Amino acid sequence: MQEKDCIFCKIVRGELPSEKVYEDELVYAFKDINPVA
């Protein structure tokens, strides 16, 4: 998988929407779009 196709890379770059929970120089945490339980 190339970086341009990586869904997580797209989220970090802001190309896909996400609900960010936390971000620093090493971590980008976001909520699941379809949580179960």
C-alpha positions in Angstrom: 0.0 0.0 0.0 1.4 3.4 -1.0 1.2 6.3 1.4 -1.1 8.2 -1.0 -3.7 5.3 -0.7 -3.4 4.9 3.1 -6.7 5.9 4.8 -4.9 6.8 8.0 -2.4 9.0 6.0 -5.3 10.8 4.4 -7.0 11.4 7.8 -3.7 12.9 9.2 -3.3 15.1 6.1 -6.9 16.4 6.5 -8.0 14.9 3.2 -10.7 12.8 5.1 -12.8 14.0 7.9 -12.2 12.8 11.5 -13.2 13.7 15.0 -9.8 14.4 16.6 -9.4 13.4 20.2 -5.7 14.2 20.7 -2.7 15.3 18.6 1.0 15.9 19.3 4.2 15.4 17.4 3.9 11.6 17.6 0.2 10.8 18.0 -3.0 11.5 16.2 -6.0 10.0 18.0 -9.5 10.1 16.5 -12.9 8.5 17.2 -14.2 5.5 15.3 -16.8 6.5 12.7 -18.9 3.4 13.5 -18.3 2.4 17.2 -19.7 -0.8 18.5 -20.5 -1.0 22.2 
